[in-house]
Amino acid sequence: MTRCGGANRKPKKTNKTKKEEKPVNKNQFRGSWRQFKGEVKKTWGQLTDNDLLEIEGDYDKFLGVVQKKYGDRKGEIERWAEQWCERQAADSRKAAEARS
């Protein structure tokens, strides 16, 4: 699965039995930024317009702002973002297949 934000990031090691986390693709994150920022602001209301301007499509900045605003909930928000990106990638693949 393709995710949208940290292509250079290594998967986190956890004791969970879930499938291994894959890094987020930064180019896809930047490309989906306009859609993403609307969803993230609606879902995680502590992020302000100024926060979103600071992030401006940079996944690493997104994680930093989330850490400042949400602290111990950072992991939860990061998982939400990864799942959002997975859905976007799946939707894009389906649309491309439909055009073929």
C-alpha positions in Angstrom: 0.0 0.0 0.0 1.2 3.5 -0.7 0.9 6.2 1.9 1.4 9.9 1.5 4.1 11.6 3.5 7.4 10.1 4.8 9.1 8.1 2.1 12.4 8.3 3.9 11.0 7.3 7.3 11.5 3.8 8.6 8.5 1.8 9.8 8.0 2.1 13.6 8.7 -1.1 15.5 5.8 -2.1 17.7 4.7 -5.2 19.5 1.4 -5.1 17.7 0.4 -7.9 15.4 -0.9 -5.6 12.7 0.7 -5.7 9.3 4.0 -3.7 9.3 3.7 0.1 8.9 5.0 1.4 5.6 6.3 4.9 5.2 4.2 7.7 3.8 5.1 8.9 0.4 6.0 12.6 0.7 5.2 13.4 -3.0 1.7 12.0 -2.7 1.2 13.8 0.6 2.2 17.1 -1.1 0.0 16.4 -4.1 -3.0 15.6 -1.9 -2.4 18.6 0.4 -5.4 20.7 -0.5 -7.8 17.8 0.1 -5.9 16.6 3.2 -5.8 20.0 5.0 -9.6 20.3 4.8 -10.1 16.9 6.2 -7.4 17.2 8.9 -8.8 20.6 10.1 -12.4 19.2 10.2 -11.3 16.0 12.1 -8.6 17.5 14.3 -9.9 21.0 15.2 -6.9 22.3 17.1 -5.0 22.8 13.9 -5.4 26.4 12.9 -5.1 28.1 9.4 -1.7 29.3 10.5 -0.6 25.8 11.4 -1.7 24.6 8.0 0.2 27.5 6.3 3.3 26.5 8.2 2.9 22.8 7.1 2.1 23.6 3.5 2.2 20.0 2.3 5.4 19.0 4.2 4.8 15.7 6.1 7.7 16.3 8.5 6.3 19.7 9.4 2.9 18.2 9.8 4.3 15.7 12.3 6.0 18.6 14.2 2.9 20.7 14.4 0.8 17.7 15.5 3.4 17.0 18.2 3.1 20.6 19.5 -0.7 20.7 19.4 -1.6 17.2 20.4 1.4 15.7 22.3 0.5 12.2 23.4 -2.2 11.8 20.6 0.5 12.3 17.9 0.5 8.5 17.1 -3.3 8.4 16.7 -3.2 11.4 14.3 -0.3 9.9 12.4 -2.2 6.7 11.9 -5.3 8.7 10.8 -3.2 10.5 8.2 -1.7 7.3 6.9 -5.1 5.7 6.6 -6.4 8.8 4.8 -3.5 8.6 2.4 -4.1 4.9 1.8 -7.7 5.6 0.9 -6.6 8.4 -1.5 -4.1 6.1 -3.2 -6.8 3.3 -3.5 -9.3 5.7 -5.0 -6.7 6.9 -7.5 -5.9 3.4 -8.5 -9.6 2.6 -9.0 -10.1 5.7 -11.1 -7.1 4.8 -13.3 -8.4 1.3 -13.7 -11.8 2.6 -14.7 -10.3 4.8 -17.4 -8.3 1.9 -18.8 
